[in-house]
Amino acid sequence: MSEQIPANGSRPDNPWPLSTDLYQLTMAQAYLLTGMADRRSIFHMFFRTAPFAGRYALAAGIGPFADWLERLHFSADHIDYLASLTGADSRGLFHPEFLDYLRRWRFRGAIEAVDEGEIIFPYEPMLRVRAPLLDGQLIETGMLTMVNHQSLIATKASRMRMAVGSDELLEFGLRRAHGMDGGLSASRAAFIGGVDATSNVLAGRCYQIPVRGTHAHSWVMSFADEQRAFDAYASVFPHNAVLLVDTFNSLEGVRHAIMTGHSLRARGSDLLGIRLDSGDLAYLAKQARVMLDEAGFADTKIIASSDLDERLITSLKLQGAPINAWGVGTKLVTAYDDPSLGGVYKLAAVEKEVGELVECLKLSDQAAKTSIPGCLDVARLSVDNHCTGDVIFDTFTEPLPGSDETVIIIISPVDPWKRKVVPRKNLERQTLLTPLFADGVRVKEAPRLARIRARTRENLRRFDPAIFRFDNPHAYAAGLSHRLHERREAMKAHEFELIKAHLASQHENGNNHTEQKSDS
């Protein structure tokens, strides 16, 4: 992870432990000072709604989160800063006992996670944290920051990869990214999602992503004319000559590029490509292709950029635009037009006073925000390596779905009337969560990014392509097991009974109070 230096003031040597929400620290202190810090707990990270009006998300950012957690500790500088914070009464916000605890604190729990490059659907746990309550709380913000952002960008990149097909896909988004670290994270996630190369040199160095680039309009504008600019650039990069042709007039720029191409061939090199960055890309690409082919440059590639996204790329391909490579930037690294994945982190079980780990449930007026209790995992069901459904199940109360059933019932977490029945016969079952940390120690290293990228492609091929349509995508069956659904409904009914009893008690007490006033 890169570090940014503030414009004013000093920074700690490692600022990232302080990159958290204040309430994580205030809750951690409250857990410690009320004797709850070491109680066992289970948290899950998941998202409720897939981005970009789609049906899925692509898991990413888990490797960087694991790197962060492996190094996470509070230095003297961090403690000094926290000690300087005050509350509304102008007194120190944090108690000396808590600050002393933070000096020694290290993560002590277990984490299971899906692999980066895995296809994930709403409500499925991407990470499961089994840890002391204080530990599970402290890591929430870091996890959500990294996994939400990179999963969002990886998903967007996978959609663009689907749009371009086998064409080359290049990421040019650093200058439009949300900060230097946002640019680095976006480049990593975009490569997982399917881009072939990036313009971000730091990402190339950190993650071994191929780096690519041409030149800007300023290069052309700094010369007396376009032809001289092209010739000069080609003289410096005779084996890497890709020329930006739209500074003044795109088709005239193509003619000048062809002339430079002839000069390159005379020296034993060739014109690798031209780039179109504005105008009617379909028309210009077709005209440029004719001009290049007639001049004997059939192998010279046409690269297009200019605020491309998956929908515009699809439109250009439907128009027959002869574009060989696609430079995507702003709309990839900013995840246009869905700025956040919206992943959440919810408590699903906690140790009570008697030492028993008890499942817990968050109720809501919105069905979508009612949580799922238990120690969850996901069973992916497939036949002949073709995925047919995902089942979220509670490892506390049931075996792997299908172990003792002839059919598996998948029930929507939001609409119980939406169900799918999957016959057990010939069905393959794979659980998605695998160990990442055990007893506070990392037990799985992240594979090379190229392997994660290849895994993404392998995973995408296992699903019906209709699930990945940009418009009206087919709904994949992903939901609760029948047993988990029944358990959740029973817990909801129990909570409602408690609420009803409490309201009735309040009403009765209110009537008694009124009667007493009347008697007096």
ABEGO torsion letter per residue (X at the ends): XBBBBBABEBBBABAAAABBBAAAAAAAAAAAAAGAAABBBBBBBBBABBBGGBABBBBBGAAAAAAAAAABBBBAAAAAAAAABBBAAGBBABBAAAAAAAAABBBABBBBBBBBGBBBBBGBBABBBBBBAAAAAAAAAAAAAAAAAAAAAAAAAAAAAAAAEABBBBBAAAAABBEAAAAAAAAAAAAAAGBABBABAAAAAAAGBBBBBBBBAAAAAABABAAAAAAAAAAABAAABBBBAAAABAAAAAAAAAAAAAAAAAAGBBBABBBBABEBAAAAAAAAAAAAAAAGBAABBBBBBGGBBAAAAAAAAAAGBBBABBBBBAAAAAGOABABAGBBBBBABBBBAAGBBBBBBBBBABAAABBBBEBBBBBBBBBGGBBAEBBBBBAAABBBBGAABABBBBBBAABAABBBBBBABGBBBBBABBBABBGGBBABBBBBAAAAAAAAAAAAAABBAAAABABGBBBBBBBBBAAAAAAAAAAAAAAAAAAAAAAAAAAAAAAAAAAAAAAX
